[in-house]
Amino acid sequence: MIQFENITISFNDKTVISDFSTQIKEGEKICFVGESGSGKSTLLHAILGFVAPEQGSIRIYNEAVSAYSIQSIREKMAFLPQDISFPYQTVKDLILSPFSFKANRKTVISDPKILAIFTQLNLEAEILHKKLNEISGGQKQRVLLSMVALLDKPIILLDEPTSALDPGSVDLVIRFLKKMTDKTIIVVTHDARFAEAFDRIIPIG
Amino acid sequence: MDISYTHLLIGYLLLLIPVYFLQYYKTGLVKDTLLAAARMSIQLFLIGFYLEFLFKLNNAWVNLLWVTVMILTAGYTVVKRSKQRVGLLWMPVSVAILISVIICAGFFLEIVLKLTSAFEARYFIPICGMVLGNILNTNVISLNTFYSGIEREKTLYLFSLANGAHPAEAQRYFMREALIKSLNPAIATMAVMGLISLPGIMTGQILGGSSPSVAIKYQIMIMIVIFSSSLISVLVTLWLSTRRAFDKFGIPLK
């Protein structure tokens, strides 16, 4: 359902991705692994239409990523970038933020639903009403993963989602992601535990 | 009451105080200050002669043409000062300014003042000039805030796009910041008007012979026109500029 066909991407005359092809099936859990600067995040950005390949095409559910299709493609995705700061006051504001977009308004969100996900990610209920600057980096990453789960999209793209987590929490997150059997998940990571637990590793670069 | 040229020259001596201290603190601004004062004087003298001519002529088409030139110049200045691409944004910004001038200055001239002709030089040009002068600053601040915000917080912007936001939805936070930053000064000015300062329009009218009770009515209306036109021009500027400054994927053009 995600097809990369002969993708080449360059920045400032430097080729980052060269003639890359692969297919990812529905429900697969995939790791993109490679050295820093090998283009792993760039491939996620290419799926989302943030960078345009100079050659090749990307197809999602058999639809080519294009200016015409990009909005409907993005509405099937949930994405967590590597490093991000938010202008929101509380954890709850952060979690609810993408549900104000028209594409996500049909998804019903409630405190019990959020807290059910929190429990799976070992987050205390009190965190929901805390200010963002009162929680740790690891808690913030798990809050963001909760948000991704609540969005309930068929495709989930995660860029280094566990960089601030201790080993125990990383295992918890991996189990949490693997339970989503109906979701196609691509994780960019340096963590070998994902590589061991997921369906496939795709080396980049 | 007129000011003679001799007394005008005496008035320039007041500049010696800021020039002295700018030099004392080695700010490097003395030359710029003197050049700015010289430019201001020459430009105002020229515009004074030109406006005398326009007021005597009082031709609606000529007045419209002059205001159009002012709008295009204002549009250019806004884009240049906010460090955006002139080729991309000059027209959208000028159109936004034109729309706000038509709505707000038009409302004031036609409905509030109930002039026989809204294009009468004596009213049309100064009112449009005042509106444009204030629109300039709010638009520069709003464009700067909006585009520098998206550049600085690009990850947040892309995060919103990636999680289902239409580009206009992803831009909303940055639009809000631009509106707040650009309009806060005008709101603060309105709040203290009459308490801390007597504004220029009112002062000018009183010096010109109007009674204070007439002058304050004009002042109130001008402030409302300026504030409304600032908001309308900022909204339309941002809305029109995003149609040119982002590609079809919602990514800002470089």
Boltz contact constraints between the chains, C-beta under 6 A:
constraints:
  - contact:
      token1: [A, 48]
      token2: [B, 162]
      max_distance: 6.0
  - contact:
      token1: [A, 49]
      token2: [B, 249]
      max_distance: 6.0
  - contact:
      token1: [A, 50]
      token2: [B, 158]
      max_distance: 6.0
  - contact:
      token1: [A, 67]
      token2: [B, 248]
      max_distance: 6.0
  - contact:
      token1: [A, 67]
      token2: [B, 249]
      max_distance: 6.0
  - contact:
      token1: [A, 70]
      token2: [B, 249]
      max_distance: 6.0
  - contact:
      token1: [A, 75]
      token2: [B, 164]
      max_distance: 6.0
  - contact:
      token1: [A, 78]
      token2: [B, 163]
      max_distance: 6.0
  - contact:
      token1: [A, 79]
      token2: [B, 162]
      max_distance: 6.0
  - contact:
      token1: [A, 79]
      token2: [B, 163]
      max_distance: 6.0
  - contact:
      token1: [A, 81]
      token2: [B, 155]
      max_distance: 6.0
  - contact:
      token1: [A, 81]
      token2: [B, 159]
      max_distance: 6.0
  - contact:
      token1: [A, 84]
      token2: [B, 155]
      max_distance: 6.0
  - contact:
      token1: [A, 84]
      token2: [B, 159]
      max_distance: 6.0
  - contact:
      token1: [A, 98]
      token2: [B, 163]
      max_distance: 6.0
  - contact:
      token1: [A, 101]
      token2: [B, 164]
      max_distance: 6.0
  - contact:
      token1: [A, 101]
      token2: [B, 165]
      max_distance: 6.0
  - contact:
      token1: [A, 101]
      token2: [B, 169]
      max_distance: 6.0
  - contact:
      token1: [A, 103]
      token2: [B, 164]
      max_distance: 6.0
  - contact:
      token1: [A, 104]
      token2: [B, 164]
      max_distance: 6.0
